[in-house]
Structure formats: structure tokens, C-alpha cells
Amino acid sequence: MRAAVTAAAWLVTGLLALAAVTGFGAARAAAGILEPIWPRPEGMAVPGPSGVPAGGTLPAAAASLPGGVQPETPSSPAGGMRPAPGDPLAHLLSYPDLVHHVQERTGWPRGRSGDLAALLIREGVRSGVDPWLLAAVIEVESGFRADAVGSSGEIGLMQILPSTARRVAAAVGIDGFTRESLFDPAVNVRLGAAHLGSLLARFHGDEVAALTTYNAGRSTSTDGILYAYRVLAVAQRASSEVRVAWAPAR
């Protein structure tokens, strides 16, 4: 009980610090990452963005994904400092930097950039994937275009195939999924993060293997391996500019 109270106090402290630095509007947006952290009964869903269920725990059907959906902490490709997926405070404090990064890469207004940054942090915490890695995947895959459609039928920010998205949606308990759902950034990032998280679990935190499979469907594809290193280079370059204290990579 004492540990839970201490954790809550640190989270509140982080929110107040964020409010002092960026304004209470940004703090309220970033506070959305707390939603999937607090435990709730198994299978209980809370409406998330665009009506997508946002339960703190994933339903039993998620076990159908390769390796499950509870990934281990990924290692840093360059041995540097990376936030631990289980450390929501570190991710929360990175919010202003992530907003700035999205704004620089897209030219969007700060409000729109903040919405995406909060979404990346929330889904990163939920799926155990570094939000900076999610941002790098989006940059490489779609150039931050929610309406992007790939040559093989991949859709949206994280360029997910409808067949893959349908399987992941069923696993995480999203009802009423359609192909058009992938044009919704909240749905796209929710499913993309869950899929990448399951791959990280399958490959025991090996980001190269997980990203290669995310891109090519198998971990031995030469083109997929090149893609993986490109994504990791983008993520490393972006996150190396962060000025907050990160948890050491495990």
C-alpha cells in the first residue's frame, strides 16, 4: 500500500512539474497516459479515443498473438539511456520533448502535435513500447500522414495491413473494426503499438528482429533488417536530444 501511495505521489508530482513548464493544458493532455496504468478487473474496458476500448489489462484473447502482449524491456541499440516501458513518470516527463519533436518533423501546430505525443506515450506505456520508437516507426512508415496508403495496402500512421489489424483488434478487444478504422490515428497507433509490443515479446526484446518482422513479416528479410536499422537510427537521434532523466536500459 505504501509503495502504491509513493508511486501515486511521484506521478502527481510529475504532472504538477509538467504543468509548471508547459501549462495546465499540456499537463491534462499528457495525463491521459495514466489511464491504462491503474489496475482494473480483467476484461473491463474504458472508452478511449474515438470510442476505442482502453482497458488497463488486455483480454485473454490477446494470448493468440505471437509471444503474447506483455513485452520485456527492449534494449538500447546503442547502449545509451532509454526509458523503461514500465516507468510512466519518465515517459510523462518526456512529453514536452516529444511534442517538440513531432512539431519539428511535421510543422503541425503545438496542439495537434501534443495530441499525437500524448497518444504515443499512452499507447507506449500500455504496450511496453518506447514512445520514441513508435514516433520513429511513424516517421519512416508514413511521414506522419494519417491518410497514407502503401503499395501493398498498408494504411495510416503506422502502415498496418488490414488483415494484421483485424487480428490485433480481436486480440485486444476492439469491436466493430473495419478497414476505414485504420485512418483514425487513435485506432492505428493503438493497434500498431500492440502489434509491435507483441513482436518485442516474441523476440525477447530484440528490436531489430521485432521491427524486421513488423515490416516484412519475418525476421530474416534483408530489406526488413535495413528498415529496422533505419527506424532505430531515427529513434536514437531523436531521443538523444531529450533533456529529461531516463531510466537506464536493462
RAGIRA-V586720 format. One record per residue. N is the residue number from 0. RES is the residue in one small letter. PSI is psi in whole degrees, 0 to 359 (NA if undefined). NEAR is the number of other ideal C-beta (glycine too) atoms within 8 Angstrom. D_CENTER is the distance of its C-alpha to the mean C-alpha in Angstrom with 2 decimals. Layout:
[[N & RES & PSI & NEAR & D_CENTER] [N & RES & PSI & NEAR & D_CENTER]]
This chain:
[[0 & m & 316 & 4 & 28.80] [1 & r & 321 & 5 & 29.35] [2 & a & 321 & 6 & 26.07] [3 & a & 319 & 7 & 24.21] [4 & v & 319 & 8 & 26.18] [5 & t & 316 & 8 & 25.48] [6 & a & 317 & 8 & 21.69] [7 & a & 320 & 8 & 22.01] [8 & a & 318 & 8 & 24.26] [9 & w & 320 & 9 & 21.90] [10 & l & 317 & 12 & 19.11] [11 & v & 318 & 8 & 21.76] [12 & t & 318 & 8 & 23.04] [13 & g & 318 & 11 & 19.73] [14 & l & 317 & 12 & 19.61] [15 & l & 320 & 9 & 23.23] [16 & a & 318 & 9 & 22.75] [17 & l & 320 & 15 & 20.03] [18 & a & 320 & 11 & 22.43] [19 & a & 326 & 5 & 25.22] [20 & v & 317 & 6 & 23.50] [21 & t & 353 & 10 & 21.79] [22 & g & 152 & 6 & 23.56] [23 & f & 335 & 6 & 23.05] [24 & g & 315 & 7 & 21.37] [25 & a & 322 & 14 & 18.38] [26 & a & 320 & 13 & 18.48] [27 & r & 321 & 7 & 18.55] [28 & a & 314 & 12 & 15.50] [29 & a & 333 & 15 & 13.47] [30 & a & 344 & 8 & 15.08] [31 & g & 338 & 10 & 12.98] [32 & i & 341 & 14 & 10.47] [33 & l & 339 & 10 & 13.61] [34 & e & 313 & 11 & 13.94] [35 & p & 359 & 11 & 12.20] [36 & i & 318 & 8 & 13.71] [37 & w & 133 & 7 & 17.36] [38 & p & 147 & 4 & 18.92] [39 & r & 166 & 8 & 20.61] [40 & p & 144 & 4 & 22.82] [41 & e & 131 & 6 & 21.51] [42 & g & 351 & 9 & 20.69] [43 & m & 129 & 9 & 20.95] [44 & a & 144 & 8 & 18.71] [45 & v & 133 & 10 & 18.25] [46 & p & 130 & 7 & 17.94] [47 & g & 199 & 11 & 14.64] [48 & p & 137 & 8 & 14.23] [49 & s & 27 & 7 & 16.85] [50 & g & 6 & 5 & 18.13] [51 & v & 131 & 11 & 15.31] [52 & p & 139 & 11 & 15.81] [53 & a & 52 & 12 & 13.42] [54 & g & 148 & 13 & 15.16] [55 & g & 334 & 12 & 14.37] [56 & t & 147 & 9 & 15.45] [57 & l & 147 & 9 & 15.13] [58 & p & 166 & 11 & 18.58] [59 & a & 333 & 6 & 20.80] [60 & a & 341 & 9 & 20.34] [61 & a & 341 & 14 & 16.98] [62 & a & 345 & 8 & 19.29] [63 & s & 344 & 7 & 20.24] [64 & l & 148 & 13 & 17.19] [65 & p & 121 & 5 & 18.16] [66 & g & 5 & 9 & 17.84] [67 & g & 193 & 8 & 16.41] [68 & v & 18 & 14 & 12.94] [69 & q & 80 & 6 & 13.15] [70 & p & 153 & 16 & 12.28] [71 & e & 168 & 8 & 14.20] [72 & t & 121 & 11 & 13.27] [73 & p & 150 & 15 & 12.95] [74 & s & 159 & 10 & 15.82] [75 & s & 132 & 10 & 16.15] [76 & p & 340 & 8 & 17.66] [77 & a & 13 & 5 & 20.14] [78 & g & 17 & 5 & 20.82] [79 & g & 199 & 8 & 19.59] [80 & m & 129 & 7 & 17.81] [81 & r & 145 & 13 & 14.16] [82 & p & 137 & 12 & 12.50] [83 & a & 133 & 10 & 12.70] [84 & p & 331 & 12 & 9.68] [85 & g & 9 & 6 & 12.41] [86 & d & 83 & 9 & 13.45] [87 & p & 330 & 11 & 12.17] [88 & l & 318 & 9 & 15.04] [89 & a & 318 & 13 & 14.13] [90 & h & 320 & 14 & 10.73] [91 & l & 316 & 15 & 12.80] [92 & l & 343 & 11 & 15.43] [93 & s & 355 & 15 & 13.32] [94 & y & 310 & 17 & 12.77] [95 & p & 322 & 10 & 16.03] [96 & d & 321 & 11 & 15.38] [97 & l & 322 & 14 & 12.09] [98 & v & 313 & 14 & 14.11] [99 & h & 319 & 9 & 16.91] [100 & h & 312 & 13 & 15.07] [101 & v & 318 & 14 & 13.87] [102 & q & 318 & 12 & 17.41] [103 & e & 320 & 6 & 19.04] [104 & r & 337 & 7 & 17.41] [105 & t & 332 & 8 & 18.04] [106 & g & 12 & 3 & 21.00] [107 & w & 159 & 10 & 19.64] [108 & p & 158 & 6 & 21.11] [109 & r & 323 & 8 & 19.49] [110 & g & 314 & 6 & 18.88] [111 & r & 320 & 8 & 16.92] [112 & s & 321 & 14 & 14.91] [113 & g & 323 & 13 & 14.31] [114 & d & 315 & 9 & 13.15] [115 & l & 319 & 12 & 10.37] [116 & a & 316 & 16 & 9.50] [117 & a & 321 & 13 & 9.65] [118 & l & 316 & 13 & 7.49] [119 & l & 319 & 13 & 4.53] [120 & i & 315 & 17 & 5.84] [121 & r & 311 & 12 & 6.71] [122 & e & 331 & 15 & 4.13] [123 & g & 315 & 16 & 2.95] [124 & v & 317 & 14 & 6.71] [125 & r & 319 & 11 & 7.48] [126 & s & 353 & 12 & 6.54] [127 & g & 31 & 14 & 7.48] [128 & v & 134 & 15 & 5.29] [129 & d & 123 & 12 & 6.19] [130 & p & 328 & 16 & 4.66] [131 & w & 328 & 14 & 7.90] [132 & l & 320 & 15 & 7.49] [133 & l & 317 & 17 & 5.03] [134 & a & 322 & 14 & 7.80] [135 & a & 320 & 13 & 10.35] [136 & v & 316 & 14 & 9.79] [137 & i & 318 & 12 & 10.21] [138 & e & 315 & 11 & 13.13] [139 & v & 318 & 9 & 14.78] [140 & e & 313 & 11 & 14.39] [141 & s & 355 & 12 & 15.39] [142 & g & 31 & 6 & 16.16] [143 & f & 25 & 12 & 14.08] [144 & r & 114 & 7 & 16.46] [145 & a & 340 & 11 & 15.50] [146 & d & 9 & 6 & 18.93] [147 & a & 138 & 13 & 18.77] [148 & v & 123 & 6 & 20.45] [149 & g & 170 & 8 & 20.87] [150 & s & 338 & 3 & 24.23] [151 & s & 9 & 5 & 23.38] [152 & g & 7 & 8 & 21.99] [153 & e & 147 & 11 & 18.26] [154 & i & 142 & 15 & 16.94] [155 & g & 192 & 16 & 14.68] [156 & l & 314 & 14 & 11.90] [157 & m & 11 & 14 & 10.45] [158 & q & 66 & 10 & 14.08] [159 & i & 137 & 15 & 14.12] [160 & l & 138 & 9 & 17.61] [161 & p & 324 & 10 & 18.87] [162 & s & 318 & 6 & 20.24] [163 & t & 315 & 9 & 17.00] [164 & a & 322 & 15 & 15.23] [165 & r & 319 & 9 & 18.30] [166 & r & 316 & 10 & 18.16] [167 & v & 320 & 14 & 14.56] [168 & a & 318 & 11 & 15.41] [169 & a & 322 & 11 & 18.49] [170 & a & 322 & 15 & 16.86] [171 & v & 1 & 15 & 14.51] [172 & g & 28 & 13 & 17.42] [173 & i & 117 & 13 & 16.90] [174 & d & 155 & 5 & 20.50] [175 & g & 24 & 5 & 22.06] [176 & f & 138 & 10 & 19.57] [177 & t & 169 & 5 & 21.19] [178 & r & 320 & 6 & 20.62] [179 & e & 338 & 5 & 20.63] [180 & s & 333 & 12 & 17.68] [181 & l & 346 & 13 & 15.46] [182 & f & 350 & 9 & 16.72] [183 & d & 117 & 10 & 15.09] [184 & p & 322 & 10 & 11.85] [185 & a & 317 & 11 & 10.71] [186 & v & 316 & 13 & 11.70] [187 & n & 312 & 16 & 10.53] [188 & v & 324 & 15 & 6.80] [189 & r & 312 & 14 & 7.40] [190 & l & 320 & 16 & 9.39] [191 & g & 318 & 14 & 7.82] [192 & a & 318 & 15 & 4.78] [193 & a & 319 & 18 & 7.88] [194 & h & 313 & 14 & 10.07] [195 & l & 322 & 16 & 8.63] [196 & g & 320 & 14 & 8.44] [197 & s & 325 & 16 & 11.97] [198 & l & 322 & 16 & 13.11] [199 & l & 321 & 16 & 12.32] [200 & a & 317 & 14 & 14.36] [201 & r & 322 & 10 & 16.96] [202 & f & 22 & 12 & 17.54] [203 & h & 42 & 6 & 17.51] [204 & g & 3 & 10 & 14.81] [205 & d & 104 & 10 & 16.36] [206 & e & 325 & 13 & 13.79] [207 & v & 311 & 11 & 16.61] [208 & a & 319 & 11 & 17.52] [209 & a & 314 & 15 & 14.09] [210 & l & 323 & 16 & 13.47] [211 & t & 316 & 16 & 17.14] [212 & t & 323 & 14 & 16.98] [213 & y & 320 & 9 & 13.97] [214 & n & 318 & 11 & 16.24] [215 & a & 352 & 9 & 19.65] [216 & g & 352 & 6 & 19.61] [217 & r & 156 & 8 & 21.21] [218 & s & 0 & 8 & 20.78] [219 & t & 8 & 6 & 24.14] [220 & s & 128 & 11 & 23.90] [221 & t & 314 & 5 & 25.15] [222 & d & 322 & 8 & 23.42] [223 & g & 322 & 16 & 20.12] [224 & i & 318 & 11 & 20.68] [225 & l & 320 & 8 & 21.46] [226 & y & 315 & 13 & 18.27] [227 & a & 315 & 15 & 16.29] [228 & y & 329 & 9 & 18.27] [229 & r & 315 & 9 & 17.86] [230 & v & 315 & 13 & 14.04] [231 & l & 326 & 14 & 14.45] [232 & a & 318 & 8 & 17.20] [233 & v & 315 & 11 & 15.27] [234 & a & 318 & 13 & 12.53] [235 & q & 318 & 12 & 15.50] [236 & r & 318 & 8 & 17.54] [237 & a & 311 & 11 & 15.14] [238 & s & 339 & 11 & 14.18] [239 & s & 344 & 7 & 17.87] [240 & e & 355 & 8 & 18.90] [241 & v & 140 & 9 & 17.21] [242 & r & 9 & 4 & 20.06] [243 & v & 165 & 8 & 18.60] [244 & a & 121 & 4 & 19.31] [245 & w & 158 & 11 & 16.67] [246 & a & 141 & 9 & 17.18] [247 & p & 147 & 6 & 18.86] [248 & a & 144 & 11 & 17.29] [249 & r & NA & 5 & 18.74]]
